C-alpha cells in the first residue's frame, strides 16, 4: 500500500470542504486561502488551488470580485454564495456523520483489542506454577 498516495487522496477529498469553511468567515484573497490551508497542514499549491476555485465558482458555490491594489495588479477575492452556504451546511452534516463513523470504528476496534488482550491474560498462567496456586497442592516432577 502506498500510504503517501492514500494520504494525498484524503487531502484532495477534503480540499473543497476546507476552502468553503475558510470562506464561511468572509471573503478571502486566493493567497490568503493558500496560507491558511498551509497553516492547517493541508499541503496545497497555487496550481491546485486556482483550478479548484474556478470550478467552484462555475458551479455557483463561490463568487469573486476584483479589487484594485496600489502595490500591484488587482486582486481577486472569493466568497461563498447563498448556494455555497447551503452546500457547506450539507457538507458539515456529512463531515459530522463521516467523522462519527470513523471514530465509532476506531472505538469498536480498540474495545475488541482490549477484550482479546484481557482474554489472553486470563488464559495465560500468571506464574510458572499456576497449578500449585490454583489447587494449593505441590506438583513434583517425576
N, C-alpha and C positions, 0 to 999 in steps of 0.2 A: 504494500500500500504506500502510495506517495502522500505522506502526511502534509507536506507543503502544498500540494495540489488541492487537497481536501480543505485545508485552511483558507486557501485563496478562493475557492468556490463559496465557502461560508461567508467570507468578507463581501464577495460580489453580491451574494443574495441579500445582504443587509444594507448595502450602499444606498439604495433608493430610500429606504426607510430612514436611515440616519440623516441623509440630506434633508428630507422632509421634516424630521424632528428639529434640526437646526433652524430651519426656516419658520418653524412654529413661533419662534421668538421675534420674528420680524424679518424684513428684507436684509439680504447679505450680498456682498460683492463676492464673486467667484473665488478670488484669492483668499478671502476670509473663510469661506467654506472649506477650502483645501487645508488651511491652517488649523481650523477647528477639528477636522477629521483626523489630521496627523496628530494633534494633541490628544485625541481619544485613541490613539494607536491603530487607527484604520489607515493602512498604507494605501495611498491613492496618489496618482499623478495627474497633471493637467490633461494629458492625453486620454485619460479615462473619465475625468470629471466633466469636461466640456461636452462631449457627445451625450453623456447621460443627462445633463441639464437641458440640452437641446431637445432630446427625446421627451423628457418630462414636460417641457414647455409645449411641444407639439401635441402631446396628449391632453393638454389643458389643465395639468396639475400645477404648473408653475406659470408665472408671468415674469416679465422683466421690464426694466426701464433703464434708459441711458441717463447718466448724469455727467455733466461736464466736469473735467478735472483740471485745475490750474497747473498741476505738475506734470501733465502728460495727456495721453489720449482719454477720451470719455470712458467711463466705467459702466459696466452692465451690472445692475443689481437685480437679484432674483427674489421672488416672494411666492408664497402659496396662494393659489386662487381658492375660491369657495369650494370648487370641486376637489382641489388638493387637500383642503381642510377635512372634507368628508372622507377622502381616501385615507388620510392619515389616521382619522378616528377608527376606520376599519382595520388598518394595519396595527394600531395599538391593541385592538381586541385580538387580532391574530397573534401578535407577539405574546400577549398575556397567555393565550392558550398554548402556544408553542413552548414558551419557556416553562410554563407549568408542567407540561407533558415531559419535557426533558428532565426537570427536577424530580418528578414522580418516578421516572425510570431509574434515575440515579439513586434515589432513596430506596426503591424496591431492591435494586442490586446490592446496595450496602446492607440492607436487612438480611438478604439471602446469604451474603458472605459472612455476616456476623453469626447467623444461625448455624451455618456449616462449620464455622470455627468453634462455636460452642459445642456442637455435636462431636467434633473431632477431639476436643479436650475431654469430654465425658467418656469417649471410647478409649482414650489413651490412659494407661495406668499412671498415677501420679508419681509412684516410686517403683523401683525395680522389684520390690517385694510387696506389691499391692495385694496379692492374695493373702499374705500374712495379716495385713492391716484389715482386710475385709472379714476374715474369719477369726482372727485372734489366734490362729494356730501357727506354729512354726513349720515351715516347709523345709525339709532337708533334701539335699540332692543325694541320689543313690550312686 
